[in-house]
Structures are given as structure tokens and as C-alpha cells.
Amino acid sequence: MGRFTKLLPPRRGRAVEQRVGSTYGGTHSLAFMTMPRSVLVVVKRNDVPALLAAQKILQYIEESRPELSLVVEEEIYDQIAAPSDAIVPLRQADIALLPDCIDFVIALGGDGTLLRVASMFDAGPVPPVLGISMGSLGFLMPVPVHAMNEVTLHRGASPHLIRINTTIDGQPLTEVIADGLLISTPTGSTAYSLSAGGPIVHPSVQSMLLTAISPRSLSFRTVLLPSDVSVCLSLSPVSRTHASLSLDGHEVRTLLPSQSLCISMSPFPVPCISRPLSRLPTGEGRLKEHDAWLTDIRKMLRFNAPFQGGRLEEGEGE
């Protein structure tokens, strides 16, 4: 993060000052210097259980912390039964003001909901986010355009492979001939990149992954890059088709031959609130920290779980 530190000043919101790399690398403790005054509640769209859970949370906060101002998106406000005066609808025109108004965020949903939260704070630092998983997996829940999982170039519906010239900080790396190419974050290593044969990377590891999708060359392997490099992908002039560009599976755009894009990791990641690391006793009487991410890998991905008779062994992954 050294280059970023020299170039970029801190980003400041009403209750949060985010310095370069301040939320990278391991678990950090959080202490508010002043008591929070406002909370943004973001809810998974078109999801009845998430909406019902949000209404219970809003009611609980109103009763237990009446001094807090509660902000919800306008479409959610319209679905809440008899919203109180303490709940304020968020208009589209006011999203740019959020960094100056919100002290922390509660997000109910899956990875897509957390990605939406990140996009709402383009104008300043993202405040601490408490993610409540209501999705199917939820690895994220415990430009300028932004992606938290991956940037994807893909041949789309074309039968032809695409040719992508790849440079790292201006230095040529290789020409990739494949169905596509992924630039992923460590968090995104358990998403599309994993399905394409990439490694699983702990979210505390400061890195970017470059993974080919069905490459023509059998020798291509995922490349793990430093987090502060700039990766430029250029669709070769001799490529027989255009490429589809997507960010976290949405916002599809078209990249034509000879066009390029450059990707760099934001020096201001999204700070997510997670359960405190539990302290487990060891045989020597000492305490060790329990990393919930490892439990998620074991339970959700059934990581390296043995099979017996074609079925997952009883108790594995539980």
C-alpha cells in the first residue's frame, strides 16, 4: 500500500475517517468517538423474509435507541406497514449525501445487497457495515465503477475465443486466448474465479487474482498479484469478436477490438462488522482465536470433505 499512502489523503465522513489500507489485513476493533446518530438499513429487494426482518429490526431500534435516526431506501419505506416519524425515506437525489449523514449501515440480504451498499458511498468513505445474511451463500456477509468480487471479460454468445493482451503496471504479462478472463478480489476468490479453477484466498490477503476462463493453453495458471498494481486488459485488434464486460455479474458492457480497460483495487475497502473472534482454550491452557471465515469455507463449500459411497460423510461440514 506504499504508493497509495503517498498519493491519497484520508477520506472523511461524519463519523468515519478512512485512511489508505486501514481496513486491510486481519481483524480490527471499532470504537465510535461519539455516539452514532443515524443508521441506514438496506434490504434485499423483492424478498419478503428480508423485509419482515427489517421491520423487526427497525422496531427494535426505535424502542431501544429512540435517539437514532433511521434511513431506508424509498421503495422499502413504501412497503413498511405504518412507518413511524423516526424512519426517513432515502431519495435517489440524496444518495451522494450519505457519507455526511450516516454513522453505520445494517444490510439484510446476500452479497448483492452488500455490493449495493458499497455503490451508495461513492462520494466518501463507507461507514461500518453490519451484514445479516439472508442470501443463499453470503461470503461477503459474515471507474469509476466498482466491483467487490470480480471484473469479467467474456466472449458472450460468440463461438470464437477472445484474445486479451494483459499488462501489469504497464509491463506486458501475456496474451490470453480463452473464453474469458477474471480479475478478482480475495473475497471474489470463492465466486466465479473458484469455478474457473482459481485458488481460495483469505480476505485478509492483500492481492488481486488473474484467472482465465477455459484458456486455450493448458499451462495457464491463476496469477496472484499485489493489491496496489494496475492491471490493463486490451482486446487484441485481431480478436475475432467483441467481449462482454461485467462487474460482479451485472452492468454488462461491450469491449470492442483495440479497446482496453484498466483495473486497480480501491485503497478504501468496505469495513464490515463481524462476530468477535471467539477465544478457544488449547491443551496448553492458552487461548487461540477462531476465524469464522474458515468455518464458512468448511460448511458452505464443504472444503475437502470426504465422500463415502458417493455421499458426503455424516457430520462433515456441520
MODARA-V75259 format. One record per pair of residues at least 24 apart in sequence whose C-alpha atoms are under 10 Angstrom apart, sorted by the first residue. I is the first residue (numbers start at 1). J is the second residue. If there is no record, write none. Layout:
I J
I J
This chain:
1 206
1 226
1 227
1 228
1 229
1 267
2 228
3 228
3 229
4 228
4 266
4 267
5 267
8 267
10 124
10 125
10 267
10 268
11 99
11 123
11 124
11 125
11 126
11 268
12 99
12 100
12 124
12 125
12 126
12 127
13 97
13 98
13 99
13 100
13 101
13 102
13 103
13 123
13 124
13 125
13 126
13 127
14 98
14 99
14 100
14 101
14 102
14 103
14 124
14 125
14 127
15 99
15 100
15 101
15 102
15 103
15 104
15 125
15 127
15 128
16 99
16 100
16 102
16 103
16 104
16 124
16 125
16 126
16 127
16 128
17 124
17 125
17 126
17 127
18 124
18 125
18 126
18 127
18 267
18 268
18 269
18 270
18 271
19 125
19 267
19 268
19 269
20 266
20 267
20 268
20 269
21 206
21 266
21 267
21 268
21 269
22 267
22 268
22 269
22 270
22 271
23 204
23 267
23 268
23 269
23 270
23 271
23 272
24 203
24 204
24 205
24 206
24 267
24 268
24 269
24 270
24 271
25 202
25 203
25 204
25 205
25 206
26 202
26 203
26 204
26 205
26 206
26 291
27 204
27 272
27 273
27 274
27 276
27 277
27 291
28 271
28 272
28 273
28 274
28 276
29 273
29 276
30 128
30 271
30 273
32 103
34 103
35 68
35 103
36 67
36 68
36 69
36 102
36 103
36 104
37 65
37 66
37 67
37 68
37 69
37 70
37 101
37 102
37 103
37 104
38 67
38 68
38 69
38 70
38 71
38 101
38 102
38 103
38 104
38 105
39 68
39 69
39 70
39 71
39 72
39 87
39 101
39 102
39 103
39 104
39 105
39 106
39 127
39 129
40 69
40 70
40 71
40 72
40 73
40 87
40 88
40 89
40 90
40 98
40 101
40 102
40 103
40 104
40 105
40 106
40 107
40 117
40 127
40 129
41 70
41 71
41 72
41 73
41 76
41 87
41 104
41 105
41 106
41 107
41 108
41 117
41 129
41 130
42 71
42 72
42 73
42 76
42 105
42 106
42 107
42 108
42 109
42 113
42 114
42 116
42 117
42 131
43 72
43 73
43 75
43 76
43 106
43 107
43 108
43 109
43 110
43 113
43 114
43 116
43 117
43 132
43 134
44 76
44 107
44 108
44 109
44 110
44 111
44 112
44 113
44 114
44 116
44 133
44 134
44 135
45 75
45 76
45 108
45 109
45 112
45 113
46 76
47 108
47 109
47 134
47 135
49 108
49 109
49 134
50 107
50 108
50 109
50 110
50 132
50 133
50 134
50 135
51 76
51 79
51 80
51 108
51 109
52 80
53 108
53 132
53 134
54 80
54 106
54 107
54 108
55 79
55 80
55 81
55 83
57 106
58 83
58 84
58 86
58 87
59 83
59 84
59 87
62 86
62 87
68 103
69 101
69 102
70 102
70 105
71 98
71 101
71 102
71 105
92 120
95 119
95 120
95 121
95 122
95 123
96 120
96 121
96 122
96 123
96 124
97 121
97 123
97 124
98 122
98 123
98 124
98 125
98 126
98 127
99 123
99 124
99 125
99 126
99 127
100 124
100 125
102 126
102 127
102 128
103 127
103 128
103 129
104 128
104 129
104 130
104 272
104 273
105 129
105 130
105 131
105 272
105 273
106 130
106 131
106 132
106 272
106 273
107 131
107 132
107 133
107 134
107 141
108 132
108 133
108 134
108 135
108 141
109 133
109 134
109 135
109 136
109 138
109 141
110 134
110 135
110 136
110 137
110 138
110 139
110 140
110 141
111 135
111 136
111 137
111 138
111 139
111 140
111 141
111 148
111 149
111 248
112 138
112 140
112 141
112 148
112 248
112 249
112 250
113 138
113 140
113 141
114 138
114 140
114 141
114 148
114 270
114 272
115 140
115 146
115 147
115 148
115 149
115 248
115 270
117 270
118 146
118 147
118 148
118 269
118 270
118 271
119 145
119 146
119 147
119 148
121 270
122 146
124 268
125 268
125 269
125 270
125 271
126 268
126 269
126 270
126 271
126 272
127 270
127 271
127 272
128 270
128 271
128 272
128 273
129 270
129 271
129 272
129 273
129 274
130 271
130 272
130 273
130 274
130 275
131 272
131 273
131 274
132 273
132 274
136 300
137 296
137 300
137 301
138 296
138 300
139 187
139 188
139 190
139 191
139 203
139 293
139 296
139 297
139 300
140 187
140 188
140 203
140 272
141 272
141 273
141 274
142 272
142 273
142 274
142 275
142 292
142 293
142 296
143 261
143 262
143 263
143 264
145 247
145 251
145 263
146 247
146 248
146 263
146 264
146 265
146 266
147 183
147 184
147 185
147 188
147 246
147 247
147 248
147 249
147 250
147 263
147 265
147 266
148 184
148 185
148 186
148 187
148 188
148 247
148 248
148 265
148 266
148 269
148 270
149 182
149 183
149 184
149 185
149 186
149 187
149 188
149 189
149 190
149 191
149 192
149 193
149 247
149 248
149 249
150 181
150 182
150 183
150 184
150 185
150 186
150 187
150 188
150 189
150 191
150 192
150 193
150 208
150 209
150 210
150 246
150 247
150 248
150 249
151 181
151 182
151 183
151 184
151 185
151 188
151 192
151 210
151 245
151 246
151 247
151 248
151 249
151 250
151 263
152 180
152 181
152 182
152 183
152 184
152 192
152 193
152 211
152 212
152 213
152 243
152 244
152 245
152 246
152 247
152 248
152 249
152 250
152 252
153 178
153 179
153 180
153 181
153 182
153 183
153 212
153 213
153 233
153 235
153 242
153 243
153 244
153 245
153 246
153 247
153 252
153 253
153 254
153 255
154 178
154 179
154 180
154 181
154 182
154 212
154 213
154 242
154 243
154 244
154 245
154 246
154 254
154 255
155 179
155 180
155 181
155 213
155 240
155 241
155 242
155 243
155 244
155 245
155 254
155 255
156 180
156 241
156 242
156 243
156 244
156 245
156 254
157 241
157 243
157 244
158 240
158 241
158 242
158 243
158 244
159 240
159 241
160 239
160 240
160 241
160 242
161 214
161 215
161 216
161 239
161 240
161 241
161 242
161 243
162 215
162 235
162 236
162 238
162 239
162 240
162 241
162 242
162 243
162 257
163 233
163 234
163 235
163 236
163 237
163 238
163 239
163 240
163 241
163 242
163 243
163 257
164 232
164 233
164 234
164 235
164 236
164 237
164 238
164 239
164 243
164 257
164 258
164 260
165 232
165 233
165 234
165 235
165 236
165 237
165 258
165 260
166 210
166 231
166 232
166 233
166 234
166 235
166 236
166 260
166 262
167 230
167 231
167 232
167 233
167 234
167 262
168 225
168 229
168 230
168 231
168 232
168 233
168 262
168 263
169 228
169 229
169 230
169 231
169 232
169 262
169 264
170 229
170 230
170 231
170 232
171 231
171 232
172 231
172 232
173 231
173 232
175 233
175 234
175 235
175 236
176 211
176 212
176 213
176 215
176 216
176 217
176 220
176 233
176 235
176 236
177 212
177 213
177 214
177 215
177 216
177 217
177 220
177 236
177 239
178 212
178 213
178 214
178 215
178 216
178 217
179 212
179 213
179 214
179 215
179 216
179 243
180 211
180 212
180 213
180 214
180 215
180 243
180 244
180 245
181 210
181 211
181 212
181 213
181 214
181 215
181 233
181 245
182 208
182 209
182 210
182 211
182 212
182 213
182 222
182 246
182 247
183 208
183 209
183 210
183 211
183 212
183 222
183 223
183 224
183 225
183 231
183 233
183 247
183 263
183 264
184 208
184 209
184 210
184 211
184 224
184 248
184 265
185 209
185 210
185 224
185 227
185 265
186 224
186 227
188 248
190 297
190 301
191 248
192 248
192 249
193 222
196 222
197 221
197 222
198 222
198 223
198 224
199 223
199 224
200 297
202 293
202 294
202 297
203 293
206 265
207 265
208 263
208 264
208 265
226 265
227 264
227 265
227 266
227 267
228 264
228 265
228 266
228 267
229 263
229 264
229 265
230 262
230 263
230 264
230 265
231 261
231 262
231 263
231 264
231 265
232 260
232 261
232 262
232 263
232 264
233 259
233 260
233 261
233 262
233 263
234 258
234 259
234 260
234 261
234 262
235 259
235 260
235 261
236 260
